Amino acid sequence: MAKFEYKSVPAPKKGEKAKGVKGSDGRMAQAMTSLLNEMGADGWEYLRADTLPLEERTGLTSKAVHYYTVLVFRREVASSQVETLTETDNGVEWSENTAQDDITETPAEAPESNQSISDEAPRPTLTATRAPEPRS
């Protein structure tokens, strides 16, 4: 199964001048073309454009919702380069995984027919206790 990494960048907010390009819509198309070609040269495949709301402060007490457009790109990652997000005591940390596709797991051995389940090590049990209620 293919693994992908994703990248989102803000969409251009103003057009780009170029020879032979006329009008606002042409300049905006030129800015998008330049951005898409730049990302494509780095191996990113254009996926979609999303418009996302963002609540921002206006003044001391009021808030307003502004909408921003981002362009989403993806590119395939080799399975040996996949990073995972792990939670630690000090926050969140990225770590690189080993190639999961290359690892073959062997099935657990079935217990012998003359061995009973009670011969295995005892399993720990958890007991829930209720905390004492505070006195008033």
C-alpha positions as CSV (number, residue, x, y, z in Angstrom):
1,M,0.0,0.0,0.0
2,A,1.4,3.4,-1.0
3,K,2.1,5.9,1.8
4,F,1.9,9.6,1.2
5,E,3.0,12.8,2.9
6,Y,0.9,15.9,2.6
7,K,1.8,19.6,2.4
8,S,-0.6,22.6,2.4
9,V,0.4,26.1,1.3
10,P,-1.6,29.3,1.2
11,A,-3.1,30.1,-2.1
12,P,-1.7,33.2,-3.9
13,K,-3.5,36.4,-2.8
14,K,-2.5,38.6,-5.7
15,G,-1.7,38.0,-9.3
16,E,1.7,37.7,-11.0
17,K,2.8,39.8,-13.9
18,A,4.2,38.0,-16.9
19,K,4.7,38.8,-20.6
20,G,1.4,38.4,-22.6
21,V,-0.7,38.1,-19.5
22,K,-3.6,40.6,-19.3
23,G,-6.3,41.3,-16.7
24,S,-6.7,40.3,-13.1
25,D,-7.9,36.8,-13.8
26,G,-4.9,36.1,-16.1
27,R,-2.5,37.4,-13.5
28,M,-4.1,35.2,-10.8
29,A,-3.9,32.2,-13.2
30,Q,-0.3,33.0,-13.8
31,A,0.4,33.1,-10.0
32,M,-1.3,29.7,-9.5
33,T,0.6,28.2,-12.5
34,S,3.9,29.3,-11.1
35,L,3.1,27.9,-7.7
36,L,1.8,24.6,-9.1
37,N,4.9,24.2,-11.3
38,E,7.2,25.0,-8.4
39,M,5.7,22.4,-6.2
40,G,5.5,19.9,-9.0
41,A,9.3,20.3,-9.6
42,D,9.8,19.3,-6.0
43,G,7.8,16.1,-6.6
44,W,4.5,17.3,-5.0
45,E,1.2,16.3,-6.7
46,Y,-1.6,18.8,-6.5
47,L,-4.6,17.3,-4.7
48,R,-7.2,20.0,-4.0
49,A,-7.9,23.5,-2.7
50,D,-9.7,24.0,0.6
51,T,-11.2,27.1,2.1
52,L,-10.9,27.0,5.9
53,P,-12.5,29.4,8.5
54,L,-10.3,31.0,11.1
55,E,-11.7,32.9,14.1
56,E,-9.5,35.9,14.7
57,R,-9.6,38.7,17.2
58,T,-10.7,42.2,16.1
59,G,-10.1,44.7,18.8
60,L,-10.1,43.8,22.5
61,T,-13.3,41.9,22.9
62,S,-14.7,41.0,19.5
63,K,-13.9,38.2,17.1
64,A,-14.5,37.8,13.4
65,V,-14.3,34.7,11.1
66,H,-12.0,35.0,8.1
67,Y,-11.7,32.4,5.4
68,Y,-8.4,31.3,3.9
69,T,-7.7,29.1,0.9
70,V,-4.9,26.6,1.1
71,L,-3.7,24.3,-1.7
72,V,-3.1,20.7,-0.6
73,F,-0.3,18.6,-2.2
74,R,0.9,15.1,-1.7
75,R,3.8,12.9,-2.7
76,E,4.6,9.2,-2.2
77,V,7.0,8.3,0.5
78,A,9.1,5.1,0.6
79,S,7.9,2.9,3.3
80,S,11.3,3.1,5.1
81,Q,10.9,6.9,5.4
82,V,7.5,7.0,7.0
83,E,7.4,9.1,10.2
84,T,5.0,8.6,13.0
85,L,3.7,10.9,15.6
86,T,4.2,9.7,19.2
87,E,3.0,11.3,22.3
88,T,5.6,11.8,25.1
89,D,5.5,13.3,28.6
90,N,7.0,16.5,27.2
91,G,4.7,16.8,24.2
92,V,4.5,15.3,20.8
93,E,7.5,13.9,18.9
94,W,8.1,12.7,15.4
95,S,10.0,9.5,14.9
96,E,11.0,7.5,11.8
97,N,9.6,4.1,11.4
98,T,11.3,1.1,9.9
99,A,9.9,-0.5,6.8
100,Q,6.8,-2.3,8.0
101,D,6.3,-4.0,4.7
102,D,9.6,-5.8,5.0
103,I,8.9,-7.3,8.4
104,T,7.2,-10.7,8.3
105,E,5.6,-11.9,11.4
106,T,5.5,-15.5,12.4
107,P,2.3,-16.8,13.9
108,A,2.3,-17.6,17.6
109,E,2.9,-21.3,18.3
110,A,-0.2,-23.2,19.3
111,P,-0.1,-24.8,22.8
112,E,0.5,-28.5,22.8
113,S,-2.6,-30.6,23.2
114,N,-1.4,-32.1,26.5
115,Q,-0.6,-28.7,28.0
116,S,-3.5,-27.1,29.8
117,I,-4.1,-23.3,29.9
118,S,-3.7,-23.2,33.7
119,D,0.0,-24.1,33.2
120,E,0.7,-20.7,31.7
121,A,1.8,-17.8,33.9
122,P,-1.1,-16.2,35.8
123,R,-2.5,-13.1,34.4
124,P,-2.6,-10.0,36.5
125,T,-6.0,-8.8,37.6
126,L,-7.2,-5.2,38.1
127,T,-9.5,-4.3,40.9
128,A,-11.3,-1.0,40.9
129,T,-11.7,0.8,44.2
130,R,-13.8,3.7,44.9
131,A,-12.2,6.8,46.4
132,P,-13.6,7.9,49.8
133,E,-16.2,10.6,49.5
134,P,-15.1,14.0,50.9
135,R,-16.7,15.0,54.2
136,S,-18.6,18.2,54.4
